[in-house]
Amino acid sequence: MVQRISEHVVQSLQPLAAAAVLASVPLAAQAQTAPTQLWIDLSTSTMAGMPEFMQGGVGGMLSGIFGGAGAGASQVYGHASGRFIQQGSTPSLSGAFPPSRVIDVALYNPRKPGVEAALAIPPTMGMGEQLPLVPPSPSYKEPGEAPAEMPDIKGRILIYWGCGEAVRNGQPKVINLSNNPTQWAGLLAGRMAPERAAKVGPQHALYPNEKNKVNAKVDTSLQGQHQVRGDGVPESMQFTLAERQDLMPVIQLQQQGDPTQSIRLNWQPVARASAYHLHAMGMAGQDMVLWSSAENGDAGLGLFDYLPEATAAKWVKDKVLLSPETTQCAVPKGIFAGGQPGKEAGGAMLRMIAYGPESYFSHPARPAKPPAGWQPEWSVRVRAKSQTMAVLGLDMAGMATGREAPQEEKPSGLPGAAGSILRGIFGR
C-alpha cells in the first residue's frame, strides 16, 4: 500500500568484534553456545469510535460500505516473526483489519532449531495454560518480497504536513506521476522505522500458527510468570512480565469537523506511550492527498511500526513525532475536500500510532561492562504499540449502532479509491 511506496529495510548489524569471534568458531560449537532467543510483539489495533465489543466485526462492516466481497477470510497478523498468516481463500476487505489485539511470538532455539516448543503463560491471559510454538510451514515466504501494489493513480500526489487548521505556506509538495520517479522519489522519502523483527526461517518456532486460533481478549493481560518449554530449551528460561511489558490500551481518538473544514482530533493520553504519529490519505479527483502530523515535512509513510524508545525520543526532538504529552492535532482545512467547489468531498482514511516501550531480559543479566565475547544463556525482547484508524468526517459509532450522524457532520462523499486505501492500512 501507500506506506510501502518507498520500501527501505534497515537491518541490524552485529558488532565487528563479535562477528570476528563467531567466524573463528565451528558452526556446531556456535549452535551450542548461541543464546536461545524469544521475541514477543504486542499490538493493539482498533477502529476509532467503534465500541470495543464490536471491533471484531469492523472488517465485515466496512467491506459492505466500500463494496468489498464480504466476510470470508480470516487472517492472523504477526510481527515478531515478520509473518502474515491467512486462513481461508475468499478475498475480502475484512482482511485489511487485524484482530484488535495481537500477541506475536518467535523462538530461536539453537540446540533444537525448528522444533516445536511452548510458552507457558499466566492465567491473566485467558488463553489456556500455554501457547504452542510451531515452525513455519514449508510454503512460508518472508513478507515484503513483492512491493505493495499502488492504487492506479494518473494524476498527482499532494503532500501536506503539520498540525494546524490552515494550510501552511509552501504546501503542498506536488508530485506529478507522469514524471520519471527519479525526479520525485526524494519527496516521498522520509524516516523509516527500523525493521528489527526476527528473520524467520525453518529454524524458528512461531505463534500464532495454523494449530492455534485462540485470540487475545479485551481483558487479556500478560502480567505474570512465563516459561519457555521444549526440547533443548534451557530449564532456566522463565521470566516475569509486569505492566510495562503488557498490551497497550486502545487509543481513544475523537474527531470534530468534516473534510471541507479543518478536522480537529483529540485523544486521551495512552499509558506508556513514548510518542505519537498521525497520517491521512485520500483522493481528490485523480490526485492522491497525503497528510502527516510531522512538523519537519516528513511524508510519514515509513513510521507505522515498533520504535525503540531512544529513537522515539530523538524523533520527537527532531519534530518528526508528537511528544507523549500531546493530546490534540488538527488536519488543515479542505485538503481532503475534493478540490472543486460544489463537488463531493474526497474524504480520507486516518491512522494513528502510539509507540510503546521495549524491554529486555536475559540470563544471566547483562553486566554493566560485559567482557569480550559475553553472551547470555537466553534472552527475551518484548515490545508494544497501539494503533487506530478512522474515516475522517465519518461517525463510525453511529453507523455501527444505526444512529444517524448530525447532518453537519456527515461527509458529502468518500474517496473513489477507498478500497485501495483501506487495504494494508495498518502496514506491518
C-alpha positions in Angstrom: 0.0 0.0 0.0 1.0 3.6 0.1 3.2 3.3 3.1 5.3 0.8 1.1 5.8 3.1 -1.9 9.4 3.6 -0.8 10.4 0.4 0.9 13.6 0.5 3.0 14.6 -2.3 5.2 17.1 -1.3 7.9 18.9 -4.4 9.1 20.8 -4.6 12.4 24.5 -5.4 12.1 26.3 -7.2 14.7 29.5 -5.6 16.1 32.6 -6.5 14.1 34.4 -7.8 17.2 31.6 -10.3 17.9 31.5 -11.3 14.2 35.2 -12.0 14.2 34.8 -14.2 17.3 31.9 -16.2 15.8 33.7 -16.6 12.5 36.5 -18.4 14.2 34.2 -20.9 16.0 32.9 -24.1 14.2 29.2 -24.0 13.3 28.4 -26.9 15.6 30.0 -25.1 18.5 28.1 -21.8 17.7 24.8 -23.7 17.9 25.8 -24.9 21.4 26.9 -21.5 22.7 24.5 -19.2 21.0 21.7 -17.9 23.3 18.1 -19.1 23.0 16.1 -16.0 21.9 12.5 -15.1 22.2 10.8 -12.2 20.6 7.3 -11.0 21.8 5.5 -8.3 19.9 2.2 -6.9 21.3 -0.1 -4.8 19.1 -3.4 -3.2 19.9 -5.4 -2.1 16.9 -8.9 -0.5 16.8 -11.3 1.5 14.7 -11.9 4.9 16.3 -15.4 5.4 17.5 -16.3 1.8 17.3 -17.4 0.2 20.6 -14.8 -2.3 21.9 -17.1 -5.3 21.8 -17.7 -4.7 18.1 -14.1 -4.4 16.9 -14.1 -7.9 15.6 -16.8 -7.1 13.1 -15.2 -3.9 11.7 -13.8 -5.6 8.6 -17.0 -7.1 7.5 -19.0 -3.9 8.1 -16.6 -1.8 6.1 -16.5 -4.4 3.4 -20.1 -3.7 2.8 -19.7 0.1 3.0 -17.0 0.1 0.4 -18.2 -2.6 -1.9 -16.0 -5.4 -0.7 -16.6 -9.1 -1.2 -17.9 -9.6 2.3 -16.5 -11.7 5.1 -14.9 -14.9 4.0 -11.3 -14.8 5.0 -9.8 -14.6 8.5 -6.2 -13.5 8.9 -3.7 -13.7 11.7 -1.2 -11.0 11.8 2.3 -11.4 13.2 5.3 -9.2 13.6 7.9 -10.5 15.9 8.4 -13.1 13.2 7.5 -10.7 10.4 4.7 -13.1 9.4 1.4 -12.9 7.8 -0.8 -16.0 8.0 -4.1 -16.2 6.1 -6.7 -18.8 6.7 -9.5 -19.2 4.1 -9.4 -18.5 0.4 -12.1 -15.9 -0.2 -10.6 -12.4 -0.6 -12.4 -9.7 1.2 -11.9 -6.2 2.5 -12.3 -7.6 6.0 -8.8 -9.0 5.7 -7.4 -5.5 5.8 -8.3 -5.2 9.5 -6.3 -7.2 12.0 -7.6 -8.6 15.3 -7.8 -5.9 17.9 -5.1 -7.4 20.0 -2.2 -9.5 18.6 0.4 -11.4 20.6 3.1 -12.5 18.2 6.0 -14.7 19.4 9.1 -16.1 17.7 11.5 -18.5 19.3 15.0 -19.4 18.1 16.4 -22.5 20.0 19.9 -23.1 18.7 20.1 -26.5 20.4 17.0 -27.8 18.6 16.2 -25.3 15.8 12.9 -25.7 14.1 11.4 -28.0 16.8 8.0 -27.3 18.4 8.1 -25.7 21.8 5.6 -24.0 24.1 5.3 -20.8 26.1 3.6 -21.4 29.5 1.5 -18.4 30.3 -0.2 -16.9 33.4 -4.0 -17.3 33.9 -4.4 -13.5 33.4 -4.1 -14.1 29.6 -7.2 -16.2 29.5 -5.8 -18.2 26.6 -5.2 -21.6 28.2 -2.1 -22.9 30.0 0.4 -22.4 27.2 0.8 -21.1 23.7 2.2 -23.7 21.2 5.2 -22.5 19.2 5.3 -24.2 15.8 7.9 -23.9 12.9 6.7 -22.2 9.8 5.2 -24.4 7.0 7.5 -25.3 4.1 5.5 -22.9 1.9 6.3 -20.0 4.1 7.8 -17.0 2.4 9.3 -13.9 4.0 6.9 -11.0 3.7 7.9 -7.9 1.8 9.4 -9.8 -1.1 7.0 -8.2 -3.6 6.4 -4.4 -3.5 2.9 -3.4 -2.3 0.5 -2.6 -5.0 -0.2 1.1 -5.6 -3.6 2.3 -6.5 -4.0 3.3 -10.2 -3.5 7.0 -9.9 -2.9 9.0 -13.1 -2.8 12.5 -11.5 -0.5 13.8 -8.8 0.4 13.2 -5.2 -0.1 16.3 -2.9 1.8 16.2 0.4 0.8 18.3 3.4 2.2 18.2 6.9 1.9 19.6 10.4 -0.9 20.0 12.9 -3.0 23.2 12.3 -6.3 24.4 11.0 -4.8 26.3 8.0 -2.5 25.1 5.2 0.9 26.5 5.8 3.0 28.5 3.3 5.0 26.4 0.9 2.5 23.5 1.0 1.7 21.2 -0.6 4.7 19.4 -2.1 3.5 18.3 -5.6 4.5 15.0 -7.3 3.4 14.7 -10.9 3.1 10.9 -11.5 3.7 11.4 -15.2 7.3 12.3 -14.5 10.1 9.8 -14.1 10.1 8.5 -10.5 13.8 9.6 -10.2 12.6 13.2 -10.3 10.2 12.9 -7.3 11.1 9.9 -5.2 13.0 12.1 -2.9 9.8 14.0 -1.9 8.3 10.8 -0.6 11.5 9.6 1.1 11.5 10.0 4.9 12.5 8.3 8.0 11.7 4.6 8.3 11.1 2.7 11.5 13.9 0.2 11.6 12.9 -3.4 10.7 14.1 -5.4 13.7 11.8 -8.4 13.6 13.2 -11.9 13.7 14.3 -13.0 10.3 12.1 -16.0 10.3 13.2 -19.3 8.7 12.7 -23.0 9.4 14.9 -22.7 12.4 12.2 -20.7 14.3 9.1 -21.7 16.2 6.2 -19.3 16.0 2.9 -18.1 17.5 0.2 -17.6 16.2 0.2 -20.6 13.9 -2.2 -22.8 12.0 -2.5 -25.1 15.0 -3.8 -22.4 17.4 -6.7 -20.0 16.7 -7.1 -18.5 20.2 -7.1 -14.7 20.1 -6.3 -12.3 22.9 -9.4 -10.8 24.5 -10.3 -7.3 25.7 -9.2 -8.2 29.3 -6.1 -10.2 28.3 -3.1 -9.3 30.3 0.5 -10.8 30.0 1.4 -9.8 33.6 2.7 -12.8 35.5 5.2 -15.6 35.0 6.1 -17.1 31.7 8.3 -20.0 30.8 9.5 -21.4 27.5 9.5 -25.2 27.5 10.8 -27.6 24.9 13.5 -30.0 23.8 16.8 -28.2 24.2 15.3 -25.1 25.8 17.2 -24.1 29.0 15.3 -25.0 32.1 16.0 -21.6 33.5 14.2 -19.8 30.7 11.4 -18.3 32.7 10.6 -14.6 33.3 8.0 -12.3 34.8 6.2 -9.6 32.8 4.9 -6.5 34.6 2.7 -3.6 33.4 5.5 -2.2 31.3 5.5 -5.4 29.2 1.7 -5.7 28.8 -0.6 -5.0 25.9 -1.1 -1.2 25.5 -4.5 0.4 26.0 -6.6 1.4 22.9 -6.2 4.9 21.5 -9.4 6.9 22.4 -9.4 9.1 19.4 -12.2 11.6 18.7 -12.8 14.0 15.8 -14.8 17.0 15.0 -15.4 18.5 11.6 -15.8 17.3 8.0 -13.5 17.1 5.0 -14.5 20.6 3.8 -13.2 22.1 7.1 -10.4 21.6 9.4 -10.9 18.4 11.3 -9.9 18.6 15.0 -8.5 15.4 16.5 -8.1 14.8 20.2 -7.3 11.8 22.3 -6.7 10.7 25.9 -3.0 10.1 26.9 -2.1 6.5 26.2 -0.3 4.8 29.1 3.3 4.0 28.4 3.4 5.8 25.0 6.7 7.4 24.2 5.4 9.3 21.1 2.6 9.6 18.6 2.2 9.9 14.9 -0.8 10.5 12.7 -1.2 10.1 8.9 -4.1 10.5 6.5 -4.5 9.7 2.8 -7.4 10.3 0.4 -8.3 11.1 -3.1 -9.2 14.5 -4.7 -10.3 13.7 -8.2 -7.3 11.9 -9.7 -4.9 13.2 -7.1 -3.8 11.4 -4.0 -3.5 13.6 -1.0 -1.2 12.7 1.9 -1.0 14.4 5.3 1.4 13.8 8.1 1.5 15.2 11.7 5.3 15.6 11.3 6.4 19.2 11.7 9.5 18.7 9.6 7.8 17.9 6.3 8.3 14.1 6.5 5.7 12.4 4.4 5.3 9.9 7.2 5.0 6.8 5.1 7.5 4.7 7.0 6.7 5.4 10.6 4.0 2.9 11.4 5.9 0.3 13.2 7.5 -0.5 16.6 10.2 2.0 17.6 12.9 1.8 20.3 12.2 4.4 23.0 15.5 6.1 22.3 14.6 6.5 18.7 11.2 7.8 19.5 12.6 10.4 21.9 15.1 11.6 19.3 12.4 11.9 16.6 10.3 13.9 19.0 13.1 16.4 19.3 13.5 16.3 15.5 9.8 17.2 15.2 9.0 14.0 13.3 6.8 12.6 16.1 4.4 14.2 18.6 5.5 14.2 22.2 3.8 11.8 24.7 2.2 14.9 26.3 0.4 15.8 23.1 -3.4 15.2 23.1 -4.6 17.1 20.1 -3.9 17.8 16.5 -5.8 19.4 13.6 -5.9 18.4 9.9 -5.6 21.5 7.7 -8.9 22.9 6.3 -10.1 21.5 3.0 -7.1 19.4 1.9 -9.4 16.3 1.6 -12.4 18.2 0.3 -12.2 17.1 -3.3 -10.6 20.2 -4.7 -13.6 21.5 -6.7 -16.3 23.8 -5.2 -19.7 22.1 -5.3 -18.2 18.7 -5.9 -18.3 15.8 -3.5 -15.8 15.9 -0.6 -13.0 13.5 -1.1 -12.8 12.1 2.4 -9.7 10.3 3.8 -8.5 7.5 6.0 -6.6 8.5 9.1 -4.3 6.2 11.1 -2.6 6.9 14.3 0.0 5.1 16.3 1.2 5.3 19.9 4.7 3.9 20.3 5.2 1.7 23.4 8.1 0.5 25.4 10.7 -2.2 24.8 12.0 -4.5 27.5 14.9 -6.9 27.5 15.5 -9.9 29.8 18.4 -12.3 29.8 20.0 -15.0 32.0 22.4 -14.2 33.4 21.7 -10.5 33.4 23.9 -8.4 31.1 26.7 -6.8 33.2 27.3 -3.1 33.1 30.6 -3.8 31.3 30.4 -7.2 29.6 33.7 -8.8 28.8 34.6 -9.6 25.2 32.6 -12.4 23.8 30.0 -12.3 26.6 26.6 -13.7 25.8 23.7 -14.9 27.9 22.2 -18.4 28.1 18.9 -16.9 26.8 17.3 -13.5 26.1 13.8 -12.1 25.6 12.7 -8.9 23.9 9.2 -7.6 24.5 7.8 -4.5 22.7 4.4 -2.9 22.2 2.4 -0.4 20.2 -1.2 0.8 19.9 -2.8 2.0 16.7 -6.2 3.1 15.5 -7.8 4.2 12.3 -10.7 6.4 11.3 -12.6 7.7 8.3 -12.2 11.5 8.6 -15.6 13.1 9.0 -17.5 9.8 9.4 -19.3 8.8 12.6 -18.3 5.1 12.8 -20.0 4.7 16.2 -23.3 6.0 14.7 -23.0 3.7 11.7 -22.3 0.7 13.9 -25.4 1.3 16.1 -27.6 2.5 13.3 -27.6 6.1 14.7 -27.7 8.8 12.2 -24.8 11.3 12.4 -25.8 15.0 12.7 -26.3 16.5 9.2 -23.5 18.9 9.5 -21.1 16.1 10.5 -21.8 13.8 7.6 -19.1 13.7 4.9 -20.5 14.6 1.5 -18.6 11.7 -0.1 -15.9 9.1 0.2 -12.8 8.6 -1.9 -13.4 6.6 -5.1 -10.3 4.6 -4.3 -11.4 3.9 -0.7 -11.0 0.1 -1.1 -7.4 0.6 -2.2 -6.6 3.0 0.6 -8.1 0.6 3.2 -6.2 -2.5 2.1 -3.0 -2.8 4.1 -3.8 0.4 6.1 -2.0 -1.0 9.2 1.1 -2.0 7.3 3.4 -4.3 9.1 
